[in-house]
Amino acid sequence: MKLKKPDEPEANVDMTPMIDCVFQLLIFFMVCATMSKVDLTPEVTLPIAPRAAIPENPSGRGVINIVPLGTPAAGGATSEDQPFLVYGQLTDEPGLVKVISERLKTEPNLRIYMRVDHNAEFKVVKRAIRACANAGVFDIIFGAFQSESAGGGT
């Protein structure tokens, strides 16, 4: 006698949650990619350097912003005591060394991108360079525009 196999129920998969997850991931990565770009502080007006070269690999750089003393920024104003803007916070030279040293622990090949306002005093820039050296980072590039049409100047 021939036995008949019972009919198996048809398996249906609802793809709606899967599509929702894909869109959530897409939005997440778009936001992360945008946030991982350079810390563009609007208070910094970069100088113009016609012979400025575009770095080959700008990724993996810590950003230090330097604006003229007295410039309102991060809920306060830059001063001799706190002339540096890092991650949107004003900090002093020892604080800058600390921030760089902590990031150097997670990124051993850390390089610095220094965005210096064209009206900033060189003594402040010199302090930032010294802080980088004290933290153990010697690869520093300075931000500049190649022409006024690129956004440089006053």
Protein Blocks (a to p, Z undefined) as FASTA:
>chain_A
ZZdddddddddddfklmmmmmmmmmmmmmmmmmmmmccddfkbccdddfkbccdfblghi
acdddddehiagehiacdfklmcceehiacdfklmmmmmmmmmmmmmmbccdddddfkbc
fklmmmmmmmmmmnopabdcddddfbfknogaZZ
